[in-house]
């Protein structure tokens, strides 16, 4: 299977690599890789001889984008009765309007990264029929304001410091801001003399993140309008858990060591890496359970119990009703694979259950 130029976001450019779409199931801080599936560029899907030589199954030979593959995997999980409520993805998928709209069509909650230049409207935008000075009046309404880049509309927002995770040395905090907007991903239309503009789409949260390194990130989410900033931040930062899983798969289990040329060989290597990772997670949870029994009394406070319930959540078919779990599809590039994934955040508390 040839190495072809694909965009690797880690490098910020195209490089010779194989691209995988991965599905990672994450319960709190316990990630488990479920799917690693090869992405085929157009140069492959248009060459039947190459596809046959690499042993690619007929059902996977058709052209598909990575967002389309992600939606297909989500549908497969739904068909297998996997319950989840909020799909998380980075800007590689979040910038795709069809991807976001496909999630909404399936009545799924989502929180996805976007580039800073993603156009949005204020939540109070209205559609009006403009009056022309000459000629017939326009038949179709237009928004009464211009769309603006996401980073612009957040400049006047209120930023708050939010602790999104408890680390070994205390809470990990980042500054967040969130406002309600309408995404500019509706039908294309000429607006205000500018062509190729988009009408307002569904209402959503626009979330900004200012990291201590100076880096700035932006996300969209269709979580309910009464969702707190703390919950929005917590959902978005779940992707950190998946990043750790991908890094461990590469560095500790050799996921990126494969250099074969066949579909079967690649997926067998990926499957063995996933099985090894699942086994190590099982061992880690067993150790966590032992430490809990041996831990001092002060570690059984509500704060510590929140994290010590990992083994219970991972081992039971129906987690307790007041436990929020997270399932993840996330996209992660590295030197030989560009692993794509989307992230699904499942909240199983009664008020959030889907």
TINU-409379 format. One line per 2 residues: number of its first residue (from 1); for each residue x, y, z of N, C-alpha, C. Coordinates in steps of 0.2 Angstrom, whole numbers, plus 5000, padded with zeros to 4 digits. Atoms other than C-alpha are relative to their C-alpha. Example, Ala and Ser with C-alpha at 12.3 -4.5 7.8 and 13.67 -1.06 7.14 Angstrom:
# residues 2
1	5004:4994:5000:5062:4978:5039:5004:5006:5000 | 4996:4994:4999:5068:4995:5036:4996:5005:5003;
//
This chain:
# residues 354
1	5004:4994:5000:5000:5000:5000:5004:5006:5000 | 4995:4994:5001:5009:5016:4994:4999:5005:5005;
3	5000:4994:4996:5013:5031:5004:4999:5006:4996 | 5002:4994:5004:5004:5046:4997:5000:5006:5004;
5	5000:4994:4996:5005:5064:5001:4993:5002:5002 | 5006:4998:4997:4991:5068:5013:5002:5006:5005;
7	4999:4994:4995:4989:5084:5024:5001:4997:5007 | 4999:5002:4993:4996:5081:5041:5000:5007:5004;
9	5000:4993:4997:4991:5095:5053:5006:5001:5005 | 4994:4999:4995:5006:5091:5065:5005:5004:4996;
11	4995:4997:5004:5017:5096:5051:4998:5007:4997 | 5003:4995:5003:5006:5109:5044:5001:5000:4992;
13	4999:5000:5007:5009:5103:5026:4998:4993:4998 | 5001:5006:5002:5007:5088:5015:5006:4996:5001;
15	4994:5004:5000:5018:5073:5018:4998:4993:4998 | 5001:5007:5002:5020:5055:5013:4998:4996:5006;
17	5002:5003:4994:5009:5046:5025:4994:4996:4998 | 5007:5003:5001:4994:5034:5027:4995:5003:5005;
19	5005:4997:4996:4978:5041:5034:4995:4995:5002 | 5005:5004:4997:4967:5032:5046:4995:5004:5004;
21	5006:4997:4996:4950:5036:5053:4999:4996:5006 | 5001:5005:4994:4949:5030:5071:4994:5002:5004;
23	5005:4999:4995:4935:5029:5083:5002:4997:5007 | 4997:5001:4993:4940:5030:5101:4994:5000:5005;
25	5006:4999:4995:4927:5026:5115:5004:5002:5007 | 4996:4998:4994:4932:5035:5131:4994:5001:5005;
27	5004:4999:4994:4924:5034:5148:5004:5004:5005 | 4996:4996:4996:4930:5048:5158:5007:5000:4997;
29	4993:5000:5002:4949:5046:5157:5002:4993:4998 | 4998:5007:5002:4949:5028:5151:4998:4999:4992;
31	5002:5001:5008:4950:5028:5131:5001:4993:4998 | 4999:5007:5003:4948:5012:5121:4999:5001:4992;
33	5001:4999:5007:4951:5012:5102:4996:4994:4997 | 5005:5004:5003:4937:5004:5093:5001:4998:4992;
35	4999:5001:5008:4941:5007:5074:5006:5004:4998 | 4994:4997:5003:4956:5011:5064:4998:4998:4992;
37	5002:5002:5007:4951:5012:5045:5003:5005:4995 | 4996:4997:5004:4961:5017:5031:4996:5005:4995;
39	5003:4995:5004:4957:5033:5021:5003:4999:4993 | 4997:5001:5006:4959:5031:5002:4999:5006:4996;
41	5000:4994:5004:4963:5047:4991:4997:4998:4993 | 5003:5001:5007:4955:5049:4974:5005:4997:4995;
43	4996:5004:5004:4971:5043:4966:5000:4993:5000 | 5001:5007:4999:4968:5026:4973:4993:4998:4998;
45	5007:5002:5002:4949:5025:4971:4999:5000:4993 | 5001:5000:5007:4951:5029:4953:5004:4995:4996;
47	4996:5005:5004:4963:5015:4949:4999:4993:5003 | 5002:5007:4998:4955:4998:4950:5006:4995:5001;
49	4995:5005:4999:4971:4989:4947:5004:5001:5006 | 4996:4999:4993:4980:4997:4962:4996:4997:5005;
51	5004:5003:4994:4965:4993:4973:5000:4993:5000 | 5000:5007:5000:4965:4975:4968:5006:4997:5002;
53	4993:5002:4998:4984:4973:4970:5001:5001:5008 | 5000:4999:4993:4982:4980:4988:4995:4996:5004;
55	5005:5005:4996:4968:4968:4992:4994:5004:5004 | 5005:4996:4997:4955:4982:4996:4993:4997:4999;
57	5006:5003:5001:4938:4975:4999:4995:5004:4995 | 5004:4996:5005:4925:4980:4986:4995:5005:5004;
59	5004:4995:4997:4914:4989:4999:5004:5006:5003 | 4996:4994:4998:4928:5001:5003:5004:5003:4995;
61	4996:4997:5005:4934:5005:4986:4997:5006:4997 | 5003:4994:5002:4922:5019:4983:5003:5006:5003;
63	4998:4994:4997:4927:5037:4985:4996:5003:5006 | 5003:4998:4994:4924:5044:5002:5004:5006:5003;
65	4996:4995:4996:4929:5060:5012:5001:4997:5007 | 5000:5002:4993:4935:5058:5030:4994:5001:5004;
67	5006:4999:4996:4920:5066:5037:4994:4995:4998 | 5005:5005:5002:4909:5054:5027:5001:4994:5003;
69	4998:5006:4997:4919:5040:5034:4998:5000:5007 | 5002:4999:4993:4916:5047:5051:4993:4999:5002;
71	5008:5001:4999:4897:5048:5049:4998:4993:4999 | 5001:5007:5001:4897:5030:5042:5002:4996:5006;
73	4998:5004:4994:4906:5024:5058:4995:5002:5006 | 5005:4998:4995:4894:5034:5069:4994:4996:4999;
75	5006:5004:5002:4879:5025:5060:5001:4993:5002 | 4999:5007:4998:4887:5009:5063:5000:4998:5007;
77	5001:5000:4993:4889:5012:5081:4993:5000:5003 | 5007:5000:4999:4871:5017:5082:4996:4994:4999;
79	5003:5006:5002:4866:5002:5073:5001:4994:5005 | 4998:5005:4995:4875:4992:5087:4998:5002:5007;
81	5003:4998:4994:4865:5000:5100:5005:5004:5005 | 4995:4996:4995:4880:5011:5107:4996:5007:5001;
83	5004:4993:4998:4872:5026:5116:5005:5005:5001 | 4996:4995:4999:4880:5042:5115:4996:5007:4998;
85	5004:4994:5001:4875:5060:5115:5003:5006:4996 | 4997:4994:5003:4888:5073:5109:5006:4998:4997;
87	4994:5002:5004:4901:5070:5095:5005:5006:5000 | 4995:4995:5000:4917:5079:5097:5005:4999:4995;
89	4995:5001:5006:4929:5082:5083:5004:5007:5000 | 4996:4994:5001:4943:5094:5079:4999:5004:4994;
91	5001:4996:5005:4944:5107:5066:5000:4997:4993 | 5000:5004:5006:4948:5094:5053:4994:4998:4997;
93	5007:5001:5002:4930:5089:5053:4995:5005:5002 | 5005:4995:4998:4922:5103:5062:4999:5006:4994;
95	5001:4995:5005:4925:5115:5047:4995:4997:4994 | 5004:5003:5005:4914:5103:5036:4993:5001:5002;
97	5007:4998:4999:4896:5110:5036:4996:4993:4999 | 5004:5006:5001:4889:5093:5029:5001:4995:5006;
99	4999:5004:4994:4897:5084:5044:4996:5002:5006 | 5004:4998:4994:4889:5095:5057:4993:4999:4998;
101	5007:5001:5001:4873:5095:5048:4997:4993:5000 | 5002:5007:5000:4873:5076:5046:4999:4998:5008;
103	5001:5002:4993:4875:5075:5065:4994:5003:5003 | 5006:4997:4998:4861:5087:5068:4994:4996:4997;
105	5005:5004:5003:4850:5077:5056:4998:4994:5004 | 5001:5006:4996:4853:5062:5067:4998:5001:5007;
107	5002:4998:4994:4848:5072:5082:5005:4998:5005 | 4994:5001:4995:4865:5070:5090:5003:5007:5002;
109	4997:4994:4998:4873:5083:5100:5008:5000:4998 | 4994:5000:5002:4890:5089:5095:5004:5006:5002;
111	4996:4994:4999:4905:5100:5099:5006:4999:4996 | 4994:5001:5004:4918:5102:5086:5004:5006:4999;
113	4996:4994:5001:4933:5113:5083:4999:5003:4993 | 5001:4996:5006:4933:5126:5069:5006:5004:4999;
115	4995:4995:5001:4946:5137:5061:4998:5007:5002 | 5002:4994:4997:4946:5155:5068:4997:5004:4995;
117	5003:4996:5005:4940:5162:5051:4993:4997:4998 | 5006:5002:5001:4924:5152:5052:4995:5005:5001;
119	5005:4994:5000:4909:5164:5048:4994:4998:5004 | 5006:5001:4996:4895:5166:5060:4996:5006:5000;
121	5005:4995:4999:4880:5177:5064:4999:5001:5007 | 5003:4999:4993:4874:5185:5080:4994:4995:5001;
123	5006:5005:4999:4860:5174:5088:4994:5004:4998 | 5006:4996:5001:4848:5189:5085:4999:5002:4993;
125	5001:4998:5007:4850:5189:5066:4993:4999:4998 | 5006:5001:5003:4834:5191:5057:5000:5000:4992;
127	5000:5000:5007:4829:5188:5039:4995:5005:4998 | 5005:4994:5002:4821:5203:5030:5001:5000:4993;
129	5001:4999:5007:4816:5207:5012:5003:5007:4999 | 4998:4993:5001:4827:5222:5007:4996:5003:4995;
131	5004:4996:5005:4819:5236:4998:5005:5003:4995 | 4996:4998:5005:4827:5240:4981:4998:5007:4998;
133	5002:4993:5002:4828:5258:4975:4997:5000:4993 | 5003:5000:5007:4824:5253:4957:4999:4992:4999;
135	5002:5007:5002:4817:5237:4949:4996:4997:5005 | 5004:5004:4996:4807:5223:4956:5003:4999:5007;
137	4998:5002:4993:4808:5219:4975:5003:4993:5000 | 4997:5007:4999:4818:5204:4980:4995:4996:5003;
139	5005:5004:4997:4808:5189:4983:5002:4996:5006 | 4997:5004:4995:4820:5180:4995:5002:5004:5006;
141	4997:4996:4995:4824:5187:5012:5007:4999:5001 | 4993:5001:4999:4842:5190:5017:5001:5002:5008;
143	4999:4998:4994:4850:5192:5034:5001:5008:5001 | 5000:4992:4999:4849:5210:5042:5007:5002:5002;
145	4993:4998:4998:4868:5209:5046:5005:4995:4996 | 4995:5003:5003:4884:5203:5039:5003:4994:5005;
147	4996:5005:4996:4893:5187:5045:5007:5002:5001 | 4994:4998:4998:4909:5189:5054:5004:4994:5002;
149	4996:5006:4997:4924:5177:5058:4999:4999:5007 | 5002:5002:4993:4922:5168:5074:5005:5004:5005;
151	4995:4997:4995:4938:5176:5082:4998:5007:5001 | 5002:4993:4999:4930:5193:5079:4995:5001:5005;
153	5006:5000:4996:4914:5190:5087:5001:4999:5008 | 4999:5001:4993:4922:5184:5103:5005:5005:5003;
155	4996:4995:4997:4933:5199:5105:4997:5004:5006 | 5003:4996:4995:4920:5208:5116:4997:4995:5005;
157	5003:5005:4996:4915:5192:5125:5003:5000:5007 | 4997:5000:4993:4918:5189:5144:5003:4993:5000;
159	4996:5006:4999:4932:5177:5147:5001:4998:5007 | 4999:5002:4993:4933:5166:5163:5005:4994:5000;
161	4995:5005:4999:4946:5155:5170:4996:4993:5003 | 5004:5006:4998:4939:5137:5171:5005:4994:5001;
163	4996:5006:4998:4947:5122:5179:4996:4994:4996 | 5003:5005:5004:4944:5108:5166:5002:4993:5002;
165	4997:5007:4998:4954:5093:5174:5004:5001:5007 | 4996:5000:4994:4961:5089:5191:5007:4995:4998;
167	4993:5004:5002:4980:5084:5188:5003:4998:5007 | 4997:5002:4994:4992:5077:5200:5003:5006:5005;
169	4997:4994:4997:4998:5095:5205:4994:5005:5001 | 5005:4996:4999:4981:5102:5206:4996:5001:4994;
171	5004:4999:5005:4968:5109:5194:5003:5003:4994 | 4997:4997:5007:4972:5112:5175:4995:5005:4998;
173	5005:4994:5002:4964:5129:5170:5002:5003:4994 | 5000:4996:5006:4961:5138:5154:4995:5005:5000;
175	5005:4995:5000:4952:5154:5150:4995:4998:4994 | 5005:5002:5005:4936:5151:5140:4995:5006:5000;
177	5005:4995:5001:4922:5162:5133:4995:4996:4995 | 5005:5003:5004:4905:5156:5125:4994:5005:4999;
179	5006:4996:5002:4891:5165:5116:4996:4996:4995 | 5004:5004:5005:4876:5159:5106:5000:5004:4994;
181	5000:4997:5006:4877:5162:5088:4996:4996:4995 | 5003:5004:5005:4870:5156:5071:5006:4999:4995;
183	4995:5002:5004:4882:5147:5060:4999:5002:4993 | 5001:4998:5007:4885:5154:5042:5001:4994:4996;
185	4999:5006:5004:4883:5137:5034:4993:4998:4996 | 5006:5002:5003:4866:5138:5026:5001:5001:4992;
187	4999:5000:5007:4863:5139:5007:5004:5006:4998 | 4996:4994:5002:4875:5150:4997:4995:5005:4997;
189	5004:4995:5003:4868:5167:4992:5004:5006:5000 | 4996:4994:5001:4874:5184:4986:4997:5005:5006;
191	5002:4996:4994:4873:5195:5002:5004:5007:5000 | 4997:4993:4999:4877:5214:5003:5005:5001:4994;
193	4995:4999:5005:4885:5214:4986:5006:4995:4999 | 4995:5005:5000:4896:5199:4990:4998:4993:4998;
195	5002:5007:5003:4895:5182:4981:5002:4995:5005 | 4998:5006:4996:4897:5165:4989:4999:5001:5007;
197	5001:5000:4993:4890:5170:5006:4995:4995:5002 | 5005:5006:4998:4880:5158:5016:4995:5003:5005;
199	5006:4998:4996:4863:5161:5025:5001:4997:5007 | 4999:5003:4993:4862:5158:5044:4997:4993:5000;
201	5002:5007:4999:4861:5140:5049:4997:4999:5007 | 5003:5002:4993:4856:5132:5066:5003:5004:5005;
203	4997:4997:4995:4859:5141:5082:5005:4995:5004 | 4995:5004:4997:4874:5135:5092:5004:5004:5005;
205	4995:4997:4996:4887:5139:5105:5007:5001:4996 | 4993:4999:5003:4903:5147:5099:5005:5001:5006;
207	4996:5001:4994:4917:5143:5112:5007:5002:4998 | 4993:4999:5001:4934:5151:5113:5004:4998:5005;
209	4995:5002:4995:4949:5145:5122:5007:5003:4999 | 4993:4997:5000:4965:5155:5127:5004:4996:5004;
211	4996:5004:4997:4978:5143:5132:5006:5004:5003 | 4995:4997:4996:4993:5148:5144:5006:5001:4995;
213	4994:5000:5005:5005:5145:5129:4999:5006:4995 | 5002:4995:5005:4996:5159:5119:4996:4998:4995;
215	5004:5003:5005:4987:5147:5108:4993:5001:5001 | 5007:4998:4999:4969:5151:5104:4996:4994:4996;
217	5004:5005:5003:4956:5138:5099:4993:5002:5000 | 5007:4998:5001:4938:5139:5093:4996:4994:4999;
219	5004:5006:5001:4924:5127:5094:4992:5002:4999 | 5007:4999:5001:4905:5126:5089:4997:4994:5004;
221	5003:5005:4997:4893:5116:5099:4992:5001:5000 | 5007:5000:5000:4874:5112:5098:4997:4998:5006;
223	5003:5002:4994:4872:5108:5116:4995:5005:5002 | 5006:4996:4999:4857:5116:5124:5002:5007:5003;
225	4999:4994:4999:4856:5134:5127:5002:5002:5008 | 4999:4999:4993:4856:5132:5146:5007:4996:5003;
227	4994:5004:4998:4873:5122:5146:5005:5005:5003 | 4996:4996:4997:4885:5130:5158:5007:5000:4996;
229	4993:5000:5003:4903:5136:5152:5004:4995:5003 | 4995:5006:4997:4911:5123:5164:4998:4994:4996;
231	5002:5006:5004:4901:5109:5155:5003:5000:4993 | 4998:4999:5007:4905:5116:5138:5008:4999:5000;
233	4993:5001:5000:4924:5117:5142:5002:4993:5002 | 4998:5006:4998:4924:5100:5150:4999:4995:4994;
235	5001:5004:5006:4916:5092:5134:5006:5001:4995 | 4995:4999:5005:4929:5100:5123:5006:4997:5002;
237	4993:5002:4998:4944:5096:5133:5000:4992:5001 | 5000:5007:5000:4939:5077:5133:5005:4998:4994;
239	4996:5002:5006:4949:5077:5116:5007:4999:5003 | 4993:5001:4997:4965:5078:5127:5001:4992:5002;
241	5000:5007:4998:4961:5060:5133:5002:4996:4994 | 4999:5003:5006:4961:5054:5115:5007:5001:4997;
243	4993:4998:5002:4977:5063:5111:5005:4995:5004 | 4996:5004:4996:4985:5053:5125:5000:4993:4998;
245	5001:5007:5002:4978:5037:5119:5004:4999:4993 | 4997:5000:5007:4985:5040:5101:5008:5000:5001;
247	4993:4999:4999:5002:5045:5108:5003:4993:5003 | 4998:5006:4997:5003:5029:5119:5000:4994:4994;
249	5000:5005:5005:4998:5018:5104:5006:5000:4995 | 4994:5000:5005:5012:5025:5093:5007:4999:5004;
251	4993:5000:4997:5026:5027:5106:5001:4993:5004 | 5000:5006:4996:5022:5011:5117:4999:4994:4997;
253	5002:5006:5004:5014:4999:5105:5001:5000:4993 | 4998:5000:5007:5021:5003:5088:4995:5000:4995;
255	5005:4999:5005:5006:5008:5079:5002:5003:4994 | 4997:4997:5006:5016:5019:5067:5006:4996:4997;
257	4994:5004:5002:5029:5005:5064:4998:4996:4993 | 5002:5004:5005:5019:4997:5050:5003:5003:4993;
259	4998:4997:5007:5027:4999:5032:4998:4995:4995 | 5002:5004:5005:5018:4986:5023:4996:5003:4994;
261	5003:4998:5006:5008:4987:5006:4994:4997:4999 | 5006:5003:5001:4992:4978:5009:4995:5002:5005;
263	5005:4998:4996:4975:4982:5016:5000:4996:5006 | 5001:5005:4995:4974:4966:5026:5006:5001:5005;
265	4994:4999:4996:4992:4969:5033:4999:5006:5005 | 5000:4994:4996:4989:4986:5039:4994:5000:5005;
267	5006:5001:4995:4972:4982:5047:5002:4995:5006 | 4998:5005:4995:4979:4967:5056:5005:5003:5005;
269	4995:4997:4995:4994:4977:5063:4996:5005:5004 | 5004:4995:4996:4981:4991:5069:4996:4996:5005;
271	5004:5004:4996:4970:4977:5076:5004:4998:5006 | 4996:5002:4995:4984:4970:5086:5002:5005:5005;
273	4998:4994:4995:4989:4987:5093:4994:5002:5004 | 5006:4999:4996:4971:4990:5098:4999:4995:5006;
275	5001:5006:4995:4970:4973:5107:5005:5001:5006 | 4995:4999:4995:4986:4977:5116:4998:5005:5005;
277	5002:4994:4996:4980:4994:5121:4994:4998:5005 | 5005:5002:4996:4964:4986:5128:5002:4996:5006;
279	4998:5005:4994:4973:4973:5138:5004:5005:5005 | 4997:4995:4995:4984:4987:5146:4996:5004:5004;
281	5005:4996:4996:4969:4997:5150:4997:4996:5005 | 5003:5005:4995:4962:4982:5159:5004:4999:5006;
283	4996:5001:4995:4977:4980:5169:5001:5006:5004 | 4999:4994:4997:4978:4998:5173:4994:5001:5005;
285	5006:5000:4996:4960:4998:5179:5000:4996:5006 | 5000:5005:4994:4963:4983:5190:5005:5003:5005;
287	4995:4997:4995:4978:4992:5198:4996:5006:5004 | 5003:4995:4997:4967:5007:5201:4995:4998:5005;
289	5005:5003:4995:4954:4996:5210:5004:4998:5006 | 4996:5002:4995:4968:4989:5221:5002:5006:5004;
291	4998:4995:4996:4974:5006:5226:4995:5004:5003 | 5005:4997:4997:4957:5012:5230:4998:4997:5007;
293	5001:5004:4994:4955:4998:5243:5005:5002:5005 | 4994:4998:4996:4972:5003:5250:5001:5007:5002;
295	4999:4992:4999:4970:5022:5250:4998:5002:5006 | 5002:4997:4994:4969:5032:5265:4993:5003:5000;
297	5007:4998:5000:4952:5038:5271:4998:5007:4997 | 5001:4993:5003:4954:5056:5265:4999:5000:4992;
299	5001:5000:5007:4955:5050:5247:4993:4997:4998 | 5007:5002:5002:4937:5044:5248:4995:5006:5001;
301	5005:4994:5000:4930:5062:5248:4997:5000:4993 | 5004:5000:5006:4917:5066:5234:5005:5001:4994;
303	4996:4998:5006:4931:5074:5223:5004:4994:4998 | 4996:5005:5002:4942:5059:5223:4996:4994:4997;
305	5005:5006:5003:4927:5046:5221:4998:5002:4993 | 5002:4999:5007:4923:5055:5205:5004:4997:4995;
307	4995:5003:5005:4939:5049:5197:5001:4993:5002 | 4999:5007:4998:4940:5033:5207:4995:4995:4997;
309	5005:5004:5002:4924:5026:5199:5001:4998:4992 | 4998:5002:5007:4933:5023:5182:4999:4993:4999;
311	5001:5007:5001:4934:5005:5184:4993:4997:5000 | 5007:5002:5000:4916:5003:5188:4996:5002:4994;
313	5003:4997:5006:4911:5014:5173:5002:4995:4994 | 4997:5003:5006:4922:5004:5161:4998:4992:5000;
315	5001:5007:5000:4917:4987:5167:4992:4998:5000 | 5007:5002:5000:4898:4988:5169:4996:5002:4993;
317	5004:4998:5006:4885:4988:5154:4996:5006:5001 | 5004:4994:4999:4874:5001:5162:5003:5004:5006;
319	4997:4996:4995:4884:5014:5171:4994:5004:5005 | 5005:4997:4996:4875:5023:5186:4998:5006:4997;
321	5003:4994:5003:4863:5036:5181:5003:5007:5001 | 4997:4994:4999:4872:5050:5189:5007:5001:4998;
323	4993:4999:5003:4889:5047:5180:5000:5002:4993 | 4999:4998:5007:4893:5056:5165:5006:4997:4997;
325	4994:5004:5003:4904:5046:5153:5001:5004:4993 | 4999:4997:5006:4912:5052:5137:5003:4995:4995;
327	4997:5004:5006:4915:5043:5120:5003:5004:4995 | 4996:4996:5004:4927:5049:5108:5001:4998:4993;
329	4997:5001:5007:4931:5050:5089:5004:5006:4999 | 4995:4994:5000:4946:5061:5087:5005:4999:4994;
331	4996:5000:5005:4958:5065:5073:5007:5002:5002 | 4993:4999:4997:4977:5064:5077:5005:4999:4995;
333	4995:5001:5005:4991:5066:5065:5007:4998:5003 | 4993:5001:4998:5009:5059:5067:5004:4998:4994;
335	4995:5000:5006:5024:5055:5056:4998:4995:4995 | 5002:5005:5006:5017:5040:5047:4993:4999:4999;
337	5007:5000:5001:4999:5040:5050:4997:5006:5002 | 5004:4994:4998:4987:5054:5050:4993:4997:5003;
339	5006:5003:4997:4974:5047:5062:4995:5005:5001 | 5006:4996:4999:4957:5054:5061:4996:4997:5004;
341	5005:5003:4996:4944:5052:5073:4995:5006:5002 | 5004:4995:4998:4929:5061:5079:4998:4998:5007;
343	5001:5001:4993:4924:5062:5097:4993:5000:5003 | 5007:5000:4998:4908:5057:5105:5000:5001:5008;
345	5000:4999:4992:4904:5064:5123:4993:4998:5002 | 5006:5002:4998:4890:5054:5131:4999:5002:5007;
347	5002:4998:4993:4881:5061:5146:4994:4996:5002 | 5005:5005:4998:4871:5048:5155:4996:5002:5006;
349	5004:4997:4994:4864:5059:5169:4993:5001:4997 | 5007:5000:5002:4845:5059:5168:4998:5006:4996;
351	5002:4994:5004:4844:5077:5162:5003:5001:4993 | 4996:5000:5006:4856:5074:5148:4999:4994:4995;
353	5001:5006:5004:4851:5057:5142:4996:5001:4994 | 5004:5000:5006:4846:5055:5124:4996:4994:4999;
//
